[in-house]
Amino acid sequence: MGGAPSAGPPKTAICIPVITKENYPLYIRSTPMENELRFQYMVHTSLDMVDEKISSMGKALVNQRELYLGLLYPTEDYKVLPHNYTTISKVKFVMVVNPSNTALRDNEIHRMFWKLHNSYIDVMCNPFCNPRTISSPGTDNMVMSMMIQVC
Amino acid sequence: MSPTQWDLPVELCCRPMAFVTLTGLDVVYNAVHRAVWDAFCANRRADRVPISFKVLPGDHEYPKCRPKRTSYEWYIPKGILKTGWMNKHLNLVPALVVVFYELDWDEPQWKEKQSECATRVEIVRQSLQGRNTKVAVVLIQKKTPLPPGEDVIASERAAALCNACELSGKSLFVLPHTDHLVGYIIRLENAFYEHAQTYYYTEIRRVKSHKEFLNKTTHQLLFVRHQFKIAFFSELKQDTQNALKNYRTAYNLVHELRAHETNILEIKTMAGFINYKICRLCFQHNTPLDAIAQFRKHIDLCKKKIGSAELSFEHAAWMSKQFQAFGDLFDEAIKLGLTAIQTQNPGFYYQQAAYYAQERKQLAKSLCNHEASVMYPNPDPLETQTGVLDFYGQRSWRQGILSFDLSDPEKEKVGVLAIQLKERNVAHSEIIIALLSNAVAQFKKYKCPRMKSHLMVQMGEEYYYAKDYTKALKLLDYVMCDYRSEGWWTLLTSILTTALKCSYLMAQLKDYITYSLELLGRASTLKDDQKSRIEKNLINVLMNESPDPEPDCDIFAVKTAQKLWADRISLAGSNIFTIGVQDFVPFVQCKAKFHAPSFHVDVPVEFDIYLKADCPHPIRFSKLCVSFNNQEYNQFCVIEEASKANEVLENPTQGKMCLVPGKTRKLLFKFVAKTEDVGKKIEITSVDLALGNEMGRCVVLNWQGGGGDAASSQEALQAARSFKRRPKLPDNEVHWDSIIIQASTMIISRVPNISVHLRHEPPALTNEMYCLVVTVQSHEKTQIRDVKLTAGLKPGQDANLTQKTHVTLHGTELCDESYPALLTDIPVGDLHPGEQLEKMLYVRCGTVGSRMFLVYVSYLINTIAEGKEIVCKCHKDETVTIETVFPFDVAVKFVSTKFEHLERVYADIPFLLMTDLLSASPWALTVVSSELQLAPSMTTVDQLESQVDNVVLQTGESASECFCLRCPSLGNVEGGVATGHYIISWKRTSAMENIPVIRTVITLPHVIVENIPLHVNADLPSFGRVRESLPVKYHLQNKTDFVQDVEISVEPSDAFMFSGLKQIRLRILPGTEQEMLYNFYPLMAGYQQLPSLNINLLRFPNFTNQLLRRFIPTSIFVKPQGRLMDDTSIAAA
């Protein structure tokens, strides 16, 4: 996977999808080199845990400002770690990151999600956007900049 | 499955138990011995000590003990752990050998027996030469022993026996063969257990003692071996804490070994064994997190230790086994009560095991792809002389060679080839599927439906690789809907692609068509060239030809499939496939839309069917039919084109039967609804679109309701959320998303063309015959027939209203309870254009409040719709809300003859009843007459004539009457005495002569009647004049049956002088009257207080002056003294 951690710039996200309340993918980008299908499966299966976390938190989620649900899979999968972030409108952001990048701390991931969330809000605020697919050059650039460092 | 190279050995996985052998028991022929043995081995529950017993003959040869090494200096170990070692200590070398011998203390031939026993012990000892194994003797005795110390012979002989056998007293036991056998056995085995523990303790000590002789350079392997042995002996000793500690040390040591390609397998094998033991013990100690942490560490340390690249599949196999073994341990622990969670359950380990098994398969595929001509080497390099390896994890062709250099590269090559060729025969898919199905079971348990689906997809794919297409298809088909419902199109497409291959290879027509339909549809993420290929295949299939094979299929499987397809073609019949689209996303979309939510019966019902194809090339359909809930309409909504089979592709862009990709095709349908369906819903139950025709193969796509498939509800939701402006299209085209399905419409009656007016004077008055004038006028162009009127209380209101409302057409008589609240279907005949009719209705409302009245006029008319004459029933209704109010309020009061308010009346003393009728009606009322009906208990003083006959009351005016009544003494009546009824006869002043008068009966209140002992009334003029005599006469009547003593006094007053008896005491006989005459002489003018008369009844102390004052006046108006000349004028005033 992408060579030794010491080589090149720090690794960040490998795959960043945005998933709606009804659990269908709104937007999905992954680093072009990777097996996209595999990541989609991974993101899709991680929704099991997201659902469970949300339902176990119940109403508390609505009240609290903390949207970052943290690491979803523990390290059973030795290649990638999905993290999740769920907004109040139950739109979910998932980020699959490479665990070999030990430098990536929780607060950094948190910050990336925050950027993503803001970008999503910007897109949604546009009255002419089509909520079926987010296609905004701004989001694309921002998401790519989070991933570009990987390859 | 038989154990493979990678399975962990049984002796590693079992729970080690102390090994004790029993000798001298003849369990076949001797019943007593058999019973003893059974007691040992039957019913070994958890509360019994952990010992594994074995019966062996007394002269059994135990494994020979190698001579003790005095120095390790020149010793070079050949491997880490011998393959036989664990088994040896579990099943071969006992911790304790027990010699059973039948001997009673009073044995007559004691000497002989004693020496025989000693010989037996000696034989056992011989066989165990060099081992620390303990020996114990159990004497089976027929007699119950005496308590210790009492049997002198016994203790003497016991000592002698111990001496002869060279046993310590602790190793000699007596087993009386009596009733309590099991109890004795349990005591015995506890004693054995102690001996065994001592044995293992000494073994641990012995192994530890070797340590000091070892050096780090040459004896690295021995460090691991000894540590492992200590841990294993600790386990045998049931000291799991120390065992765990020692295994952990051993684990660290194994990773300190110098690893090289030649020994990496041995290191990994041992690391795997030790890791297994650690995890197992952690779970046993209920510290699952430790187990997980250890396992992660283990995987992290080992996953990069691939070893020889040519045999890298071995590493994957080993990794897979590690995960599987851990998953098994985890699962085992859960069965024993551990709680797992969603993110930490055995499923993840099985999944990972499956992942490595897949990797193993991939590697094996690329590394073992030798030509068929490559023969398995002979002699087999994997064979060893003994059939097994000496050390775990070594290569059979270079056992015990520690050098890192390959001494014989040729031999190595042959060995590798042998392994590779063997790997080729492994049923990889079977392994993978078994692991995946384990994982599926776990994820199902821990609420991970998506993970489960994902694994099932993998299973399906694996079945596909294993050429079990039926199972593959079953699994894939099962999970498809999960991905479809959540809209993960990329994943769905990938699954469908595999499914299509399976259905192709099995020549499953219906499945093949269904998957093709979906892969061509909008849910598919395939590239256009792929879609073109699939579309072409689909058309081929519809033309009864074979499709081209799917890419990347196994060549042999394709050959078989082609033959199957050819067979399918030759089979005629049953070539129509109906496919319901509600469960998938086909490439044709359909939406049905009625033009309006309702249609009048005299206009044709119109609706559009919109069709849109998403496939890359235009496609022609052969038939479209729409079904309704009323099947009679089906015949009107069919489009069929008689086309020949080969025309499917010809003139593709022409005709309305052709769908051009991306373009919305609109088809208009029209029919006239049946008059019976007025008021009913017409619903499109299904839309059927046929592709192909009966000549070749025909696929009927069936949409339930007004169209829509598995994805359309979601799309509709998204479209609704979007504010995006759609680009402008030419006039005759529409945006697909903007079409909203409207699958049902109502048939409603023709619009009426008449007017209905109501005339009345609200509000209605309670109980009156309220007049409602209905005017109906026809504005139709032709005559209307059968006009019917339904009028009255609107149904659906409070049920009480129905009983208190009555409707009639005849206002001349009062209606009663028998009249209905609603008059239905009153025939009023026919009406010519412009004609008008009027009908009067009378309503009687018994209670106040508002009511809704309905006037409903229906009629028949002949009209023409779409050239057909139909009879339409039209109707028009009017509702009106009418308030009902009381016409008047009646107030009644009782007053004394002094017009003072009375709370109660006095028997036999006259009082006044006053009635007051206040009109509340907004319309003038005529009181025709009034009547007082007295109760029998009441009598009238004068005549009861109505005083208000024919009085007209405007709003707010009132009419009062006054009646003087008397109530004879009745004794004490609870709740008062009934007075009677007051009856008012009235009508609206405006009402016509023939309208009946309404009688309103008012029940008068009850009055309390009280008896008094003495009644006093006064006779006095209405006024006095200053300085003129004023004669006053008081009448005192005794109302009792007793003679009454009365004290009378008159108190002087400033305003009067008076003559008469100032104070007197007299007697009045029962029923008689006494008169008292006074002459008052007024001194002052004005309203003056009379000198007060005080009466005291000696018999009735309650009779107070206060009561008295009710009857007699207390004051009088005194006029001033007039001038003499004005006398006459004053008198006139």
HADDOCK unambig.tbl for C-alpha pairs under 7 A between the chains (distance, minus, plus):
assign (segid A and resid 23 and name CA) (segid B and resid 486 and name CA) 5.87 0.50 0.50
assign (segid A and resid 24 and name CA) (segid B and resid 486 and name CA) 4.94 0.50 0.50
assign (segid A and resid 24 and name CA) (segid B and resid 487 and name CA) 5.08 0.50 0.50
assign (segid A and resid 24 and name CA) (segid B and resid 488 and name CA) 6.16 0.50 0.50
assign (segid A and resid 25 and name CA) (segid B and resid 488 and name CA) 6.43 0.50 0.50
assign (segid A and resid 37 and name CA) (segid B and resid 491 and name CA) 6.71 0.50 0.50
assign (segid A and resid 41 and name CA) (segid B and resid 454 and name CA) 6.78 0.50 0.50
assign (segid A and resid 44 and name CA) (segid B and resid 450 and name CA) 6.67 0.50 0.50
assign (segid A and resid 45 and name CA) (segid B and resid 450 and name CA) 4.82 0.50 0.50
assign (segid A and resid 45 and name CA) (segid B and resid 451 and name CA) 4.73 0.50 0.50
assign (segid A and resid 48 and name CA) (segid B and resid 448 and name CA) 5.18 0.50 0.50
assign (segid A and resid 48 and name CA) (segid B and resid 449 and name CA) 6.70 0.50 0.50
assign (segid A and resid 48 and name CA) (segid B and resid 450 and name CA) 6.15 0.50 0.50
assign (segid A and resid 73 and name CA) (segid B and resid 343 and name CA) 6.23 0.50 0.50
assign (segid A and resid 74 and name CA) (segid B and resid 343 and name CA) 6.99 0.50 0.50
assign (segid A and resid 76 and name CA) (segid B and resid 348 and name CA) 6.43 0.50 0.50
assign (segid A and resid 127 and name CA) (segid B and resid 723 and name CA) 6.09 0.50 0.50
assign (segid A and resid 127 and name CA) (segid B and resid 724 and name CA) 6.90 0.50 0.50
assign (segid A and resid 128 and name CA) (segid B and resid 723 and name CA) 5.81 0.50 0.50
assign (segid A and resid 128 and name CA) (segid B and resid 724 and name CA) 4.37 0.50 0.50
assign (segid A and resid 128 and name CA) (segid B and resid 725 and name CA) 6.68 0.50 0.50
assign (segid A and resid 129 and name CA) (segid B and resid 724 and name CA) 5.77 0.50 0.50
assign (segid A and resid 130 and name CA) (segid B and resid 722 and name CA) 5.53 0.50 0.50
assign (segid A and resid 130 and name CA) (segid B and resid 724 and name CA) 5.78 0.50 0.50
assign (segid A and resid 131 and name CA) (segid B and resid 718 and name CA) 6.71 0.50 0.50
assign (segid A and resid 131 and name CA) (segid B and resid 722 and name CA) 5.97 0.50 0.50
assign (segid A and resid 132 and name CA) (segid B and resid 718 and name CA) 5.98 0.50 0.50
